[in-house]
């Protein structure tokens, strides 16, 4: 999956317009399922998915630590975990 994308932007500085190419980070949806039930859909970058999933579940109080997770299956093409 693509991490960055080049886009043509219009930058305004000191009341002057400048058309130039700039990089943006590409985000993709990731739907997290818990016990085969859809739980939440997040926007994410293409890397660090396991860290995102574990951190989200801990920060939301769903789990206390990563040892409570039996397994994580990630399907990047479908955007499911």
N, C-alpha and C positions, 0 to 999 in steps of 0.2 A: 504494500500500500504506500502511496505517495505521502511523504511527510511535509513537503513544502511545495508551493505553487507560485509561479511568477504571474503577476497581474500588472496591467497598466493602470496607474493611479494618477489622480490630479492632486498635486501637493500645492497648498496655498500657504505662502509665507510672505509676510510684509506686503500684503495686498497684491501679490504677484502669483499667477498660476504657472505651475510647471508640470508638464506631462512626463512621467517617467515610469520605469518598471521597478516593482518592489516585490519582495518575498512575503508570503503569508503562510502561516501554519495551517495545514488541512486537518479538520476534525471530522470524525465519523461517529455515528450512533453506536452505542453498545447497550444491549438489553441484558440485564442480569436476571437470571431465573434462580429461585431458591426452591429446592425440592420439586422441580419441574413446573413451578408456578411463576409467571412473569411478575417481577418485583419492581424494577425501575429501569428507565432508559436514560443513559448519560451520554454526553458528548465527550469524545476523547481523541487524543492524538494516537497515531498508530503503534506506539511503543509503550512498554511498561504496564500492560493490561492487568497482569496479576497483582502488581502493587496497587493499582487503582482500585481493583475489586476489593482486595483485603482492607485497604485504608478506608474505603467508603463504608464497608460493612461495620468496621470498628467505630468510625466516627458517628454513624447513625445508631449505635448501640445494639445492633443486631447480633454481634459477637463481641467477646471481650478480647480475644487474641486469635492469631491465625491457626493455632492448634485445634480450634473448634471446627475447622473446615475439613471435611473428609476428602474432597477432591474439587478441583476446578477444571472444567473443560471449556476451552475457548475456541469458537468457530469465527475466525476473523472475517471470512467471506460473508457470512450471514449477519455478523455483528452481534453474536449471542455468546453468553457465558453462563 
